[in-house]
Structure formats: C-alpha cells, structure tokens
Amino acid sequence: MTINELQDNIIEEFSAFDDWMDKYALLIDLGNSLPPLDEKYKTESNLIEGCQSRVWLQADYENGKLLFKGESDAVIVKGIVSLLISILSDHTPQEILDTDLYFIEKIGLKEHLSPTRSNGLVAMVKQMRMYALAFRTKEMEA
C-alpha cells in the first residue's frame, strides 16, 4: 500500500467516530497494539527531543526501506507513535521525504492535542524524516 492509501484508511477509521473521547479510545487501542520496543533500543539517541512524555524511535534500513519501531510511556502518545509507524514504516526514504502527512489535519489530531503533545507530534515526524534523509544520503553515496 502507498503512504497515501494508508493515510486514507486511517482517516476513514477515525471518521467513524464523532466524539473525540471515542477517537482517544481508538488511539489508546492502537498504542496498546504496538509491540513493546526492545530494551536495547531505549537509548538516549533514540529518545525524541521535544516530547513531554518519553518517546523512543528506532529506524532500521532493510532492502531499501525504512522499518520503524517505537514506544512511549504515555498511552495516547503511544497511539500517535503507532499511527506514524503504520503509515511510514516499510517505505523508501524518498517516499517518506516526499510525503505530505495530511491525515493529521484530516482527523483533527493536532487541534485535539495539548500544545506540548502537539509539539511532540511535530518532533516525531521531524525525527522520522531525519532518519529518511540520513538513509537516502547513504543510498546516494553507495
């Protein structure tokens, strides 16, 4: 599936709910379904700066694609991590760099997060793009 098809699926899933309490419950469920991050990846270098809660993000490069793993100590944030991973993982660095993450706006996520959580969301997206940029640069040098 393309990144946009994955985003459209998430928009559709969230549009089934009118009430933001139900949408938060969906986010929490998504977070709970995220596999736990191996302790060896819970390092300072994988910790996202700018998040109120602790968020770790690990990126691996396999067969030309980035595979993301992540975790957070806050349930809603863990759901956000899960959303980002489900959309961006298993795509090429170039696809990730070229993507407009419009699902954030369409499901109303940013406006329903506290300012600190919203900043954390921006920091997570930025970090994922930085990983993509780093791996794309390595590809070009190879």
N, C-alpha and C positions, 0 to 999 in steps of 0.2 A: 504493500500500500504506500501511496505517496504521503508526504507530510501533510499536504492539504486535505487528503481523504481522511487521515487520522484526526485532524482538527475538526473536520465536518462531523465525524462520528461523535466527538466529544460535545460539540455544540448541540447536536441532536439529543444526546443523552441528558444534558443539563436542561434543555428546553422542555423536557417532560415535567419539570417542576416549576411552579410559580413562586413558591415560598423559599426564601433564602435559607431557612432552617433546614429544609429538605436538601438543598444544594450543599450545605455544610455537611450534612449527614453523608451525602454521596462522596464528598471529598475525604471524609474520615474513613469511609469504607475503602476507597481507593488507596489511601495511605496504609490501612491495615493489610491490604493485599500485596503491598510491596515487600519483596523478600528482604529479610534483615541483611544489612551490609556487614560483610566480614570485618571483624575487629581490626585486621591488618590495614584496612583502608580508612579507619577512623583516625587520621593523622592531621596535624596542623595544616599540611599542604593541601589537604582535601577539604578543609573547613572553608565554607563560603563567608567571605567578609561582607558585612552589611546586613546580616540577618540577625534578628533579635534572638531567635532560638538557634540552637546548634544544627547546622546542616552540613552534611558531608556529601561530596560528589566525586565519584571515581569514573574516569573515562579510559576505555581500552580501545585499541585500534586493531581490528581484525578484518582481513580480506577487503580492505579499502573502506570499511565502515566503522563508525564510532559506536561503541556499546557503552551506555551509561548505567551506573548503579548509584544509588543514593539512599540517604536516610536522614531523618530529623528526629529530635527529641520532643517535638510538638506535633500533635495529631493532624491538625489542619494543614500545617506546613508540609508534613509528610505526604499528604494528599496532593499538594501542589507539586512536590518533587515527583510523585508518581505520574501526574499528568504530563509534566515536561519530559520525563523519561519515555513514557509511552509514545509521545509524538516524535521526539528527536533521535531516540536510540535506533540503531540499525540503519542509519543513513550515512551517506558520504559527507565528509567535511564540507564540500562545496554546496550540497543540498541544504545543510544546516545553515551555512552562511547566507544563502540566497533566500531563506525562508522569512516570511512575514508571519509572526505568531499572532494572527488575527483572532484566534479562539479566546484569548484573554479578554479582549474587548467585547466580543460577541456574547460571552456567557456572563459578562458583568463582574468578572472576578476582581479586577483592580479596585473598582468602586466599592466593593463589599469587604475589602480588607482594611485593617488598620494601617495608618501611614508606615509604621515600622515593618509590617508584613508585606506591604506593597513594595517597599524598598528592597526587602529580601527577595521578592519575586524577580525584580529587575536584576538584582545581583546574581541570582541563579541563572537567569537567561544569559546574562553577560558572561558568566563563567563557562557555560556550555558553548557559547560562541568562541570564547578564547581557546578552549580545547580544540574546536573545529579548525580555527585559524592555525594553531600550532601544528596540528596533524596535516593540514593542507600544505603548509610550508615545507614540512618534511617530505611530503609526496613530491613536491616540485623540485626538491633538491636531489631526490633519488634518481 
